[in-house]
Amino acid sequence: MKKILYIFIVGLLTAVSLTSCDNPVYPTEEDKDGVGTFSCASLSLEVFSSDITIENRSGIDVSTFIVNIRDKNTLTLKHTWKYSEMPEIITLPVGDYVVECYNEEVKDTAWDAPYYYASKEFAITNGNITEIGNLICKLSNVKVTIAYSDELIAAIGSGDDVKVNVLVGNVETLDFAYGETRSGYFRFVPESTTLVATFTGTIDGYYMSDFKVLSDVAAGQHRIITFGLKEIPEPGAEYGSIGLTNLALDAKVTKIDLTVNVPANEEEIDPDDMLQISSNSISYTATGGSKAVTVNSTSNWTVTSNQSWCTTSVAAGAKGTTQLNVEATENTATEERQATLTFTMGNISQDVVVRQAAKGDDTAPTITSETLDLENVNEITDGMTAVVIIKAPKGITHLNVKIDSPTLTPSDLEDVGLAGEFDLANPGSIESGLKGLGFPTGEDVVGKTEILFDISQFMGLLGTFKSEHNFILKVTDTDNQTAEATLKFIAR
């Protein structure tokens, strides 16, 4: 009936006036010359997750799913409905938009709370009808399940004080009490792909503690972490537990991607497998150039690019890491372009998005320096000047800084009023420490079109820690345009 009514309405559009029992949104007289029609009736929803059986998937009720229409460039919300309450059609001003659908607002952490999400871009052109088609909502948070081996269960006994605390990214944690059978769901933060599972409790009369760190967590994954026991290795070998005299805790991890069809017996991966990339997003001006990223992995890896204008080459790197130069040719087009670099190591893969501004676009943020080499490693010397010029013609909304150093511990940073990651636009509790080191913060950053990031005062302290140190900068403007740069230093 809905489709019949929709066809009837579309026919009337080309003739006289609109009529609909579903209350379509009409344009005003002054808007008629610059509007088009969006067919809500053409939007169909489906939910996919490989841990849902075909039978149950077909029975998922999408009537209460939220449907939002946003301006593509500003993300301003234009319309919102429940799926079952959408009108047949609406009119919108000519422009670019995004439709997004999801089952509920995503939570930082929750039990048995999958967050299904889908989005699609569309354009409204003058006097025309735009149809959107099918949208498939997939799991977009991280699912975690904790399990125990039979041997460990026998040793735990009552397990009154046994628990596993799980932290994903930098959101809130969940405590999995012993015997918890529910799965925890965690908001996925693209800038932080780390999962830490910490076991504590008494086993066979001994208090034990162990943790596992996974560095490649992604939205739509189900991580099953199974704690067990293993014999302590020979003297000199590494293990991460304290407690029993001849046994240590062990943890095996199964990774399942719930956004694709997965075989019944998913391959178990080594929980110590690790593939880290210093930047997950790179931006260039239209003139192109070369930028370095650091790749740290436990095994051989490969990288592929889906665009010929974006290439990579390997450069010298520090021990245990590889420096990779990402190069972009000049963009002569009048539209921004995008490439994806895919890094693969066994079953683990990560994507890095590379964006390049359109020719003649001088509004994108830039990061430059007259005192530092932004492409290579800078050796720390006495009294050196380390100043970076950050420009954002449309105004700064975020200026994120990540300190990547093998020798600077969190306590070292805390002693001087810093943290491993912070946003100068929203510094929170470390604002006084940042100001003490001469950094701009808060209102001295937000909305500004040009600021200086001066870490000269920090060079003396940094020089006492003999290793390489990276400061990863990312500036975001009011149009959500970004620019990134890595300041690389070495203290000998």
ROVEXVO-926191 format. One record per residue (C-alpha): x, y, z; residue in three letters. Coordinates in steps of 0.2 Angstrom, whole numbers, plus 2048, in hexadecimal, padded with zeros to 3 digits. Layout:
% ROVEXVO-926191
XYZALA/...
//
This chain:
% ROVEXVO-926191
800800800MET/80E80C804LYS/8178097F3LYS/80680C7EAILE/80481C7F3LEU/8168217F0TYR/81381E7DDILE/8038287DDPHE/80C8377E6ILE/81B8377DAVAL/80E8387CBGLY/8068477D3LEU/8168507D5LEU/8188527C2THR/8078587C1ALA/7FF8647CDVAL/8018647E0SER/8068577EDLEU/7FA84D7F8THR/7FF83F804SER/7F7837813CYS/80883581BASP/80A84881DASN/81984C810PRO/82385B814VAL/81F869807TYR/82B877801PRO/827889804THR/8238957F6GLU/83589D7F8GLU/83D88C7F8ASP/8358847E8LYS/8438897DCASP/8518817E6GLY/8498717ECVAL/84885E7E8GLY/83F84F7EETHR/8458417F9PHE/83B8317F8SER/83A82A80ACYS/82F81C803ALA/83E8167F9SER/849813809LEU/84980180FSER/8527FB81ELEU/85A7EA822GLU/8657E4831VAL/8747D982EPHE/8807D183ASER/8887C0838SER/8837BB84AASP/8717BD846ILE/8697AE83DTHR/8607B182DILE/8507AC835GLU/8527B9843ASN/8597C6838ARG/8497C682DSER/83F7C983DGLY/8487D8844ILE/83C7E6846ASP/8437F683EVAL/834800840SER/83B80984FTHR/84C80C847PHE/85181F846ILE/853827835VAL/85C838834ASN/860843825ILE/86F84E828ARG/87785B81DASP/887852816LYS/893861819ASN/88D86782ATHR/884857831LEU/876863836THR/86785883ALEU/85985C82DLYS/84C84F831HIS/84A84083DTHR/83C83383FTRP/839821844LYS/83A816834TYR/828812836SER/823824837GLU/82C82B828MET/82183581BPRO/82182F80AGLU/82B83D803ILE/83384D809ILE/83A85C800THR/84C863803LEU/8568717FDPRO/86286D7EFVAL/8728667F7GLY/87B8577FEASP/87484C80CTYR/87783D816VAL/86983181CVAL/86E82682CGLU/864818834CYS/867810845TYR/85E805852ASN/862810861GLU/86E81D867GLU/87F81586AVAL/88581387CLYS/897814882ASP/89580388ATHR/8867F788DALA/8817E588ETRP/8797DC87FASP/8777ED876ALA/87C7EB864PRO/87C7FC85ATYR/8777FA848TYR/87A80883CTYR/87A80D82AALA/87C81D820SER/87C82280ELYS/87F833805GLU/87383A7F8PHE/87184A7EFALA/8618557ECILE/86085D7DBTHR/85486A7D6ASN/8438647D1GLY/8488517D2ASN/8438427DCILE/8518397E6THR/84F8277EBGLU/85B81F7F8ILE/85780C7F6GLY/85D7FF803ASN/867802812LEU/86F7F481CILE/8727F882ECYS/8817EF835LYS/8897ED847LEU/8937FD84ASER/8997FB85CASN/8A57ED863VAL/89E7DD86BLYS/8A97D5878VAL/8A67C4881THR/8B07BD88FILE/8B37AA891ALA/8BE79E89CTYR/8C678E898SER/8C077E8A1ASP/8D177D8AAGLU/8D078F8B0LEU/8BE78D8B6ILE/8C377E8C1ALA/8D17888C9ALA/8C67988CCILE/8B978F8D7GLY/8AB79B8DDSER/8B37AA8D4GLY/8AC7B78E0ASP/8BA7C48DCASP/8BE7BF8CAVAL/8B97CB8BDLYS/8C07D28ACVAL/8BF7E48A9ASN/8BE7E9896VAL/8C37FA88FLEU/8C07FE87CVAL/8C880E876GLY/8C681B883ASN/8B4819887VAL/8AD812898GLU/8B180089DTHR/8A77F18A1LEU/8AA7E58AFASP/8A67D38AAPHE/8A37CA8BBALA/8A87B78BBTYR/8997AE8B3GLY/8937BC8A9GLU/88C7B5899THR/8867C5891ARG/8907CE884SER/8967E0886GLY/8947ED879TYR/8A07FC877PHE/89F80C86DARG/8AC80B85FPHE/8B881A85FVAL/8C281B84EPRO/8D0824856GLU/8D3817863SER/8D380485ETHR/8DA7FD86ETHR/8D17F0879LEU/8D87EC88AVAL/8D17DD894ALA/8D77DC8A6THR/8D57CC8B0PHE/8D57CD8C3THR/8D17C08D0GLY/8D57B18DBTHR/8DA7A18D3ILE/8DD7928DDASP/8E179D8ECGLY/8ED7A88E3TYR/8E87BA8DDTYR/8EC7BC8CBMET/8EC7CB8BFSER/8EE7CB8ACASP/8E97D689DPHE/8E87D488ALYS/8EA7E387FVAL/8E27E286DLEU/8E77F1862SER/8DC7EE852ASP/8CA7EE858VAL/8BD7F484CALA/8AB7F884BALA/8A07E8847GLY/8AC7DC84FGLN/8A97CF85CHIS/8B87CC867ARG/8B77BC872ILE/8C47BC87FILE/8C77AB887THR/8D27AB897PHE/8DB79B89CGLY/8EA7948A4LEU/8FB79089DLYS/90C78A8A5GLU/9187988A9ILE/92679989CPRO/93879689EGLU/9427A38A8PRO/9457B289CGLY/9357B0892ALA/9277BD893GLU/9167BB89BTYR/90A7C88A3GLY/9047BF8B3SER/9077BE8C5ILE/9017B18D1GLY/90279E8D0LEU/9137978D1THR/91378C8C2ASN/9047938B8LEU/8FF7A38B0ALA/8F07AB8A8LEU/8EE7AA895ASP/8E17B188AALA/8DC7AC878LYS/8D27B886DVAL/8C67B485FTHR/8C27C2853LYS/8B27C1849ILE/8AC7CF83DASP/8997D083FLEU/8977DB830THR/89B7CD823VAL/8977BB821ASN/8A27B282CVAL/8A679F82CPRO/89F79583AALA/8B1791840ASN/8B97A2841GLU/8CC7A1841GLU/8D47A5852GLU/8E17B2852ILE/8F07B585DASP/8EB7C286APRO/8FC7C9869ASP/8FA7CD856ASP/8FC7E0854MET/8FB7EC846LEU/8FC7FE84BGLN/8FC80D83FILE/90081E845SER/8F382783ASER/8E2821835ASN/8DE83082BSER/8EA83B820ILE/8E584B817SER/8EE854809TYR/8EC865801THR/8E98657EEALA/8FB8667EATHR/8FE8557F2GLY/90F8507FBGLY/915842806SER/91183E818LYS/919830823ALA/90F82482EVAL/91781783ATHR/911805838VAL/9157FA847ASN/9107E7845SER/9157D684CTHR/9167CE83BSER/9187D2828ASN/90B7DE821TRP/9057E5810THR/8FD7F580BVAL/8F27F87FCTHR/8EB8087F5SER/8DA8097EBASN/8DF8197E2GLN/8EE81B7D6SER/8F182D7DCTRP/8F58277EECYS/90581C7EFTHR/9108167FDTHR/9238127FFSER/92C80B80EVAL/939816817ALA/945812825ALA/93C810836GLY/94180D848ALA/9437FC850LYS/9337F284FGLY/92B7FF844THR/92A804831THR/92981582AGLN/91D81681CLEU/91C825810ASN/90B829809VAL/90C8337F9GLU/8FE83D7F0ALA/9008457DFTHR/8F88567DBGLU/8E58567DAASN/8E08607CBTHR/8CD85C7CDALA/8C18687D5THR/8BB85B7E1GLU/8C38547F0GLU/8C98427EEARG/8CB8337FAGLN/8D68237FAALA/8D6815806THR/8E780C80BLEU/8E37FA812THR/8F17F381DPHE/8F07E081FTHR/8F97D482BMET/8F27C282BGLY/8DF7C4831ASN/8E27D6837ILE/8DF7E582BSER/8DD7F782EGLN/8D8805822ASP/8E0817821VAL/8D5824818VAL/8DF83080DVAL/8D6841808ARG/8DC84E7FCGLN/8D485F7FAALA/8CE8657EAALA/8D88717DELYS/8D68837E4GLY/8CF87E7F5ASP/8D8888801ASP/8CC885810THR/8D3875816ALA/8DE875826PRO/8F1874824THR/8FF870830ILE/91087782CTHR/92187B834SER/930887831GLU/93A87F83FTHR/93686C83DLEU/93785F82FASP/92685882FLEU/92B84A823GLU/93A84382DASN/94184083EVAL/947850848ASN/95684D854GLU/953856864ILE/961863868THR/96386F876ASP/95987F874GLY/950879865MET/94088185ETHR/93187685AALA/923880854VAL/91587B848VAL/90988683FILE/8F788083EILE/8EB889833LYS/8D8886831ALA/8D0893826PRO/8BE88D82CLYS/8C388D83EGLY/8C987F84AILE/8BE874853THR/8CA867859HIS/8DD86685BLEU/8E1854860ASN/8F384F866VAL/8F983D869LYS/90A83A871ILE/91282A86AASP/922826874SER/92981587APRO/93181E889THR/92582B88ELEU/91A82389BTHR/9098298A0PRO/91082E8B1SER/91E8388A8ASP/91184189ELEU/9068448ADGLU/91584B8B7ASP/91685A8AAVAL/90385C8A9GLY/900852899LEU/8F8842893ALA/8FB836885GLY/8EC83D87BGLU/8E384E87CPHE/8D985B873ASP/8E086C875LEU/8CE873870ALA/8C786987EASN/8D586588APRO/8CB86089AGLY/8D485E8AASER/8E68608A2ILE/8E287289CGLU/8ED87A8AASER/8FC86E8A6GLY/8FA872893LEU/8FA885897LYS/9098838A2GLY/91387C893LEU/90D88A888GLY/90088187EPHE/8F088A878PRO/8E088287FTHR/8CE88487FGLY/8C8895878GLU/8D9899872ASP/8D788A865VAL/8C4888861VAL/8BF893853GLY/8D189984FLYS/8D789983DTHR/8EA899842GLU/8F3893851ILE/90588E856LEU/90887D85EPHE/919881867ASP/921873870ILE/93287B872SER/93087B885GLN/92D868884PHE/93D86487BMET/94986588AGLY/93E857893LEU/93C84D883LEU/94F84D881GLY/952843891THR/94883488BPHE/95382B87ELYS/948825870SER/93D82A862GLU/92D835867HIS/91F83985BASN/91284785DPHE/903843852ILE/8F985384FLEU/8E7853847LYS/8DE863844VAL/8CB863840THR/8C1872839ASP/8AF87783ATHR/8AC86E829ASP/8B485E831ASN/8C3860825GLN/8D385982DTHR/8E585A82BALA/8F284F834GLU/905850837ALA/911845842THR/91F84F84ALEU/92D84284CLYS/93B845858PHE/94A83A85EILE/95483D86EALA/96583486DARG/
//
